[in-house]
Amino acid sequence: MSRKTQNQFLALVKSLWPLAKGSLAQVRKPCVRPHCQACAQGRKHPAFIFTYMDRKRRRCMHVPRPLVPLLRQAIHNGRLLETQLAPLGPELIREYRKQREQRKQP
């Protein structure tokens, strides 16, 4: 891979910070209060869960409400980064082949 491509990719990563891979979902969960009317009526309370993979296992974490907008942006940025990462493998092979051909020519 050319130094220029590498530098462009690193600049992209820096511009997309924060990054995350996973998903964010809003769920409704019961609380711990013994006489909560919302829970007694079955409405429960909204909460946010971040789901991600860790060593081939799905994991979930509670997300504090103030962190939700930042995490949404990080997930969006992570998806953008993945679209930029996909073509780098074929480009690496093309660059290798080009350099190999240049070495063969006298």
N, CA and C atoms as a LAMMPS dump frame, in Angstrom:
ITEM: TIMESTEP
0
ITEM: NUMBER OF ATOMS
318
ITEM: BOX BOUNDS ff ff ff
-5.0000000000000000e+02 5.0000000000000000e+02
-5.0000000000000000e+02 5.0000000000000000e+02
-5.0000000000000000e+02 5.0000000000000000e+02
ITEM: ATOMS id mol type element x y z
1 1 1 N 0.85 -1.172 0
2 1 2 C 0 0 0
3 1 3 C 0.898 1.238 0
4 2 1 N 0.529 2.192 -0.788
5 2 2 C 1.364 3.386 -0.9
6 2 3 C 1.297 4.216 0.387
7 3 1 N 2.339 4.958 0.603
8 3 2 C 2.416 5.823 1.791
9 3 3 C 1.291 6.859 1.756
10 4 1 N 0.971 7.336 0.541
11 4 2 C -0.1 8.329 0.389
12 4 3 C -1.445 7.743 0.828
13 5 1 N -1.738 6.512 0.386
14 5 2 C -2.988 5.848 0.771
15 5 3 C -3.031 5.634 2.28
16 6 1 N -1.914 5.226 2.842
17 6 2 C -1.83 5.002 4.281
18 6 3 C -2.092 6.298 5.052
19 7 1 N -1.482 7.372 4.618
20 7 2 C -1.678 8.653 5.292
21 7 3 C -3.123 9.147 5.162
22 8 1 N -3.712 8.934 3.984
23 8 2 C -5.113 9.335 3.789
24 8 3 C -6.037 8.544 4.715
25 9 1 N -5.762 7.245 4.837
26 9 2 C -6.592 6.414 5.705
27 9 3 C -6.449 6.831 7.17
28 10 1 N -5.241 7.088 7.599
29 10 2 C -5.02 7.522 8.984
30 10 3 C -5.686 8.863 9.262
31 11 1 N -5.654 9.755 8.284
32 11 2 C -6.342 11.04 8.442
33 11 3 C -7.849 10.834 8.54
34 12 1 N -8.376 9.887 7.76
35 12 2 C -9.8 9.582 7.816
36 12 3 C -10.183 9.05 9.189
37 13 1 N -9.398 8.13 9.711
38 13 2 C -9.677 7.567 11.04
39 13 3 C -9.699 8.676 12.087
40 14 1 N -8.74 9.554 12.011
41 14 2 C -8.668 10.662 12.97
42 14 3 C -9.888 11.574 12.844
43 15 1 N -10.337 11.817 11.613
44 15 2 C -11.481 12.717 11.418
45 15 3 C -12.801 12.088 11.85
46 16 1 N -12.853 10.759 11.873
47 16 2 C -14.098 10.068 12.23
48 16 3 C -14.207 9.759 13.722
49 17 1 N -13.236 10.129 14.491
50 17 2 C -13.291 9.807 15.917
51 17 3 C -14.467 10.495 16.564
52 18 1 N -15.232 9.898 17.444
53 18 2 C -15.11 8.573 18.05
54 18 3 C -15.649 7.479 17.136
55 19 1 N -15.143 6.258 17.332
56 19 2 C -15.534 5.107 16.534
57 19 3 C -16.061 3.993 17.423
58 20 1 N -17.059 3.272 16.926
59 20 2 C -17.571 2.101 17.639
60 20 3 C -18.165 1.146 16.623
61 21 1 N -18.121 -0.14 16.952
62 21 2 C -18.778 -1.149 16.129
63 21 3 C -19.755 -1.885 17.023
64 22 1 N -21.004 -1.86 16.626
65 22 2 C -22.043 -2.505 17.407
66 22 3 C -23.383 -1.881 17.065
67 23 1 N -24.345 -2.071 17.949
68 23 2 C -25.659 -1.483 17.719
69 23 3 C -26.219 -0.946 19.032
70 24 1 N -27.123 -0.013 18.89
71 24 2 C -27.747 0.638 20.037
72 24 3 C -29.248 0.414 19.942
73 25 1 N -29.847 -0.028 21.019
74 25 2 C -31.285 -0.28 21.021
75 25 3 C -31.907 0.294 22.291
76 26 1 N -33.121 0.808 22.127
77 26 2 C -33.866 1.251 23.298
78 26 3 C -34.775 0.101 23.726
79 27 1 N -34.715 -0.227 24.995
80 27 2 C -35.535 -1.297 25.564
81 27 3 C -36.314 -0.739 26.74
82 28 1 N -37.236 -1.531 27.255
83 28 2 C -37.984 -1.13 28.445
84 28 3 C -37.729 -2.183 29.511
85 29 1 N -37.296 -1.71 30.683
86 29 2 C -36.907 -2.629 31.748
87 29 3 C -37.594 -2.24 33.054
88 30 1 N -37.871 -3.21 33.905
89 30 2 C -38.42 -2.879 35.225
90 30 3 C -37.331 -2.285 36.114
91 31 1 N -37.746 -1.487 37.057
92 31 2 C -36.766 -0.888 37.978
93 31 3 C -36.713 -1.709 39.265
94 32 1 N -35.939 -1.233 40.216
95 32 2 C -35.757 -1.967 41.472
96 32 3 C -36.654 -1.44 42.592
97 33 1 N -37.387 -0.366 42.324
98 33 2 C -38.244 0.187 43.37
99 33 3 C -39.431 -0.751 43.62
100 34 1 N -39.739 -1.037 44.873
101 34 2 C -40.773 -2.035 45.167
102 34 3 C -42.202 -1.623 44.771
103 35 1 N -42.545 -0.343 44.787
104 35 2 C -43.925 0.072 44.521
105 35 3 C -44.009 1.035 43.339
106 36 1 N -43.254 0.781 42.304
107 36 2 C -43.247 1.648 41.133
108 36 3 C -44.535 1.425 40.339
109 37 1 N -45.302 2.499 40.12
110 37 2 C -46.57 2.376 39.399
111 37 3 C -46.358 2.005 37.936
112 38 1 N -45.328 2.574 37.305
113 38 2 C -45.065 2.264 35.896
114 38 3 C -44.791 0.774 35.716
115 39 1 N -43.993 0.211 36.594
116 39 2 C -43.679 -1.219 36.5
117 39 3 C -44.905 -2.068 36.837
118 40 1 N -45.674 -1.638 37.83
119 40 2 C -46.882 -2.382 38.21
120 40 3 C -47.898 -2.403 37.066
121 41 1 N -47.947 -1.341 36.274
122 41 2 C -48.877 -1.274 35.142
123 41 3 C -48.286 -1.908 33.879
124 42 1 N -47.051 -2.395 33.955
125 42 2 C -46.425 -3.066 32.823
126 42 3 C -45.731 -2.137 31.838
127 43 1 N -45.676 -0.839 32.143
128 43 2 C -45.043 0.11 31.212
129 43 3 C -43.525 0.041 31.268
130 44 1 N -42.981 -0.218 32.426
131 44 2 C -41.535 -0.271 32.667
132 44 3 C -40.853 1.051 32.316
133 45 1 N -39.527 1.043 32.267
134 45 2 C -38.762 2.281 32.056
135 45 3 C -37.85 2.141 30.836
136 46 1 N -37.737 3.209 30.026
137 46 2 C -36.849 3.12 28.859
138 46 3 C -35.378 3.099 29.281
139 47 1 N -34.622 2.304 28.559
140 47 2 C -33.176 2.215 28.787
141 47 3 C -32.515 1.938 27.435
142 48 1 N -31.229 2.215 27.349
143 48 2 C -30.488 1.965 26.116
144 48 3 C -29.446 0.883 26.353
145 49 1 N -29.332 -0.008 25.366
146 49 2 C -28.398 -1.126 25.437
147 49 3 C -27.491 -1.079 24.208
148 50 1 N -26.185 -1.196 24.425
149 50 2 C -25.207 -1.29 23.352
150 50 3 C -24.821 -2.752 23.218
151 51 1 N -24.962 -3.297 22.014
152 51 2 C -24.63 -4.695 21.751
153 51 3 C -23.408 -4.737 20.843
154 52 1 N -22.444 -5.583 21.182
155 52 2 C -21.207 -5.692 20.42
156 52 3 C -20.672 -7.114 20.517
157 53 1 N -19.707 -7.426 19.677
158 53 2 C -19.084 -8.752 19.704
159 53 3 C -17.749 -8.668 20.437
160 54 1 N -17.499 -9.665 21.284
161 54 2 C -16.243 -9.756 22.024
162 54 3 C -15.775 -11.206 21.945
163 55 1 N -14.71 -11.448 21.197
164 55 2 C -14.183 -12.795 21.001
165 55 3 C -15.277 -13.767 20.562
166 56 1 N -15.988 -13.391 19.516
167 56 2 C -17.049 -14.185 18.893
168 56 3 C -18.273 -14.393 19.782
169 57 1 N -18.387 -13.62 20.849
170 57 2 C -19.561 -13.698 21.721
171 57 3 C -20.251 -12.348 21.748
172 58 1 N -21.569 -12.388 21.706
173 58 2 C -22.343 -11.15 21.765
174 58 3 C -22.403 -10.664 23.208
175 59 1 N -22.108 -9.399 23.38
176 59 2 C -22.131 -8.775 24.711
177 59 3 C -23.051 -7.565 24.68
178 60 1 N -23.59 -7.209 25.829
179 60 2 C -24.457 -6.033 25.949
180 60 3 C -24.007 -5.204 27.139
181 61 1 N -24.174 -3.906 26.984
182 61 2 C -23.856 -2.983 28.079
183 61 3 C -24.954 -1.936 28.172
184 62 1 N -25.287 -1.563 29.39
185 62 2 C -26.215 -0.456 29.605
186 62 3 C -25.509 0.837 29.209
187 63 1 N -26.244 1.722 28.553
188 63 2 C -25.672 3.004 28.124
189 63 3 C -26.371 4.127 28.892
190 64 1 N -25.632 4.918 29.659
191 64 2 C -26.246 6.06 30.338
192 64 3 C -26.845 7.022 29.305
193 65 1 N -28.013 7.539 29.593
194 65 2 C -28.738 8.405 28.664
195 65 3 C -27.886 9.556 28.103
196 66 1 N -27.063 10.238 28.917
197 66 2 C -26.26 11.343 28.346
198 66 3 C -25.24 10.877 27.296
199 67 1 N -24.873 9.605 27.311
200 67 2 C -23.883 9.089 26.369
201 67 3 C -24.503 8.651 25.044
202 68 1 N -25.825 8.519 24.965
203 68 2 C -26.506 7.99 23.774
204 68 3 C -26.158 8.766 22.499
205 69 1 N -26.23 10.101 22.458
206 69 2 C -25.909 10.808 21.199
207 69 3 C -24.468 10.567 20.73
208 70 1 N -23.527 10.559 21.637
209 70 2 C -22.13 10.331 21.276
210 70 3 C -21.931 8.912 20.758
211 71 1 N -22.574 7.927 21.397
212 71 2 C -22.454 6.549 20.957
213 71 3 C -23.109 6.356 19.588
214 72 1 N -24.229 7.011 19.347
215 72 2 C -24.856 6.94 18.015
216 72 3 C -23.903 7.461 16.942
217 73 1 N -23.243 8.566 17.224
218 73 2 C -22.278 9.129 16.276
219 73 3 C -21.103 8.184 16.08
220 74 1 N -20.621 7.57 17.158
221 74 2 C -19.493 6.637 17.065
222 74 3 C -19.854 5.421 16.214
223 75 1 N -21.07 4.899 16.354
224 75 2 C -21.517 3.762 15.551
225 75 3 C -21.612 4.173 14.077
226 76 1 N -22.177 5.349 13.829
227 76 2 C -22.277 5.856 12.461
228 76 3 C -20.877 5.997 11.85
229 77 1 N -19.956 6.579 12.602
230 77 2 C -18.585 6.745 12.118
231 77 3 C -17.918 5.391 11.864
232 78 1 N -18.188 4.429 12.721
233 78 2 C -17.628 3.087 12.535
234 78 3 C -18.107 2.459 11.239
235 79 1 N -19.375 2.654 10.906
236 79 2 C -19.904 2.113 9.648
237 79 3 C -19.284 2.811 8.443
238 80 1 N -19.075 4.122 8.555
239 80 2 C -18.384 4.84 7.474
240 80 3 C -16.963 4.312 7.287
241 81 1 N -16.284 4.067 8.385
242 81 2 C -14.919 3.557 8.312
243 81 3 C -14.883 2.184 7.646
244 82 1 N -15.848 1.327 7.967
245 82 2 C -15.888 0.001 7.348
246 82 3 C -16.024 0.094 5.829
247 83 1 N -16.807 1.059 5.338
248 83 2 C -16.952 1.197 3.89
249 83 3 C -15.638 1.634 3.247
250 84 1 N -14.825 2.386 3.98
251 84 2 C -13.529 2.82 3.457
252 84 3 C -12.472 1.726 3.598
253 85 1 N -12.641 0.842 4.551
254 85 2 C -11.674 -0.219 4.809
255 85 3 C -11.779 -1.347 3.783
256 86 1 N -12.979 -1.642 3.313
257 86 2 C -13.207 -2.775 2.407
258 86 3 C -12.333 -2.749 1.153
259 87 1 N -12.174 -1.626 0.459
260 87 2 C -11.371 -1.656 -0.776
261 87 3 C -9.856 -1.71 -0.554
262 88 1 N -9.393 -1.607 0.681
263 88 2 C -7.948 -1.564 0.906
264 88 3 C -7.263 -2.905 0.642
265 89 1 N -7.942 -4.02 0.863
266 89 2 C -7.353 -5.33 0.595
267 89 3 C -7.029 -5.506 -0.88
268 90 1 N -8.025 -5.327 -1.76
269 90 2 C -7.711 -5.424 -3.191
270 90 3 C -6.652 -4.413 -3.646
271 91 1 N -6.673 -3.23 -3.077
272 91 2 C -5.666 -2.228 -3.458
273 91 3 C -4.266 -2.68 -3.061
274 92 1 N -4.152 -3.312 -1.908
275 92 2 C -2.863 -3.834 -1.452
276 92 3 C -2.328 -4.873 -2.435
277 93 1 N -3.202 -5.752 -2.923
278 93 2 C -2.792 -6.781 -3.884
279 93 3 C -2.374 -6.147 -5.208
280 94 1 N -3.162 -5.174 -5.69
281 94 2 C -2.815 -4.495 -6.941
282 94 3 C -1.45 -3.804 -6.837
283 95 1 N -1.213 -3.154 -5.715
284 95 2 C 0.064 -2.456 -5.5
285 95 3 C 1.228 -3.455 -5.485
286 96 1 N 1.03 -4.588 -4.841
287 96 2 C 2.065 -5.626 -4.795
288 96 3 C 2.38 -6.12 -6.199
289 97 1 N 1.331 -6.412 -6.977
290 97 2 C 1.526 -6.899 -8.354
291 97 3 C 2.261 -5.868 -9.213
292 98 1 N 1.892 -4.608 -9.038
293 98 2 C 2.528 -3.533 -9.807
294 98 3 C 4.015 -3.453 -9.481
295 99 1 N 4.362 -3.525 -8.206
296 99 2 C 5.769 -3.466 -7.795
297 99 3 C 6.53 -4.693 -8.294
298 100 1 N 5.889 -5.848 -8.268
299 100 2 C 6.534 -7.072 -8.734
300 100 3 C 6.837 -6.977 -10.246
301 101 1 N 5.887 -6.451 -11.002
302 101 2 C 6.098 -6.28 -12.444
303 101 3 C 7.224 -5.29 -12.728
304 102 1 N 7.308 -4.234 -11.929
305 102 2 C 8.365 -3.24 -12.118
306 102 3 C 9.738 -3.834 -11.851
307 103 1 N 9.832 -4.758 -10.897
308 103 2 C 11.107 -5.401 -10.587
309 103 3 C 11.527 -6.365 -11.687
310 104 1 N 10.565 -6.98 -12.363
311 104 2 C 10.864 -7.934 -13.426
312 104 3 C 11.39 -7.243 -14.682
313 105 1 N 10.932 -6.03 -14.927
314 105 2 C 11.326 -5.328 -16.15
315 105 3 C 12.747 -4.803 -16.005
316 106 1 N 13.598 -5.023 -17.084
317 106 2 C 15.008 -4.567 -17.008
318 106 3 C 15.131 -3.075 -17.179
